[in-house]
């Protein structure tokens, strides 16, 4: 049997890996500019962390986790998301007793057992940020501004930002009651999942994927009409913050995070045109989460975005990336010069020049063709004349012009020419 990567997973091969490096570079740079620092947590955690930190009634926990027992029969789970792990790390290392807010970002693989389709995988990658320790609505605005800045830097202009406020525990309790009263008379029209959960968690009906549920509860009372004064003014400031930064948004009553620890701001980014899975990222405030996971009462806010979906959106980038091209190729006209070539190769690379040679025993002419394939800008030719007289021939692959360069000056000459190329090409 031919072995294949498991369903829902895939390989990232060159030259595609350059696109990943490019996007990851922009994500990291943007987060760092906004004052977020990288956190790396383990790929697997105790299962209990996600049961508590993601919520035991969520689809992720009930249906989608990769859970296994290790050799000591502990139940471990491949992380389905990274917020819970960040909260665990915050508590475990008592970060909350240091300077606040703690601002973190992460990039890495997540695992969910779901039906694979375009934009949905079983191992996928998320970039996310978390900020702990402040309840300022300006921080909510900052986090959303960061998300939009990432899209801008990636050249993505066609996006839709949806926002809502899910209030605090107090205003939500009142609202929940109202919603249950609205849903109860039409409960038979709900999907089976919602029929079982609407009493305990009526908000989940609002973001249910089934159309029939939305039709059943039409004209439902909205959360935004039931916010307490504090929550209403928090939401107002967030919206003002976005406006002041010229960020368009759409208030979306259906956007609720169905879990108790979510509070106030909730948001989601969609990019129409990347298929059915158009949500590129989402997040919100989760002021109850740290306490729910056994830590102090500490507010938090964050988002996660899927890198695969970003890639779908920026696919046109591929051609623009100077992926894996060599700067210089060393061609030898004779096997006797292998050592000289290797030594020169090392010196070039020590100068951060992308240098390459042949390892397949190609003829001189075939080496030149290979150099062309690698996209080398220059070729250094080492032949009998060169060795006897102490120079190298430097060939410009575009103009085909060849010059003789003193052995001692070759590195400097290559460096100068590359600087000119780069300067010329912006
Ligand atoms: P979530 O943690 O479910 O709020 O997801 C945040 C973002 O991660 C989504 O908007 C997607 O871009 C991405 N995402 C979630 N699940 C998957 C998946 N199975 N495959 C690819 N991307 C995903």
Boltz pocket constraint, residues with backbone or C-beta under 6 A from the ligand:
constraints:
  - pocket:
      binder: B
      contacts: [[A, 80], [A, 81], [A, 112], [A, 114], [A, 119], [A, 120], [A, 121], [A, 122], [A, 124], [A, 125], [A, 126], [A, 269], [A, 279], [A, 280], [A, 281], [A, 282], [A, 283], [A, 304], [A, 305], [A, 306], [A, 307], [A, 308], [A, 309]]
      max_distance: 6.0
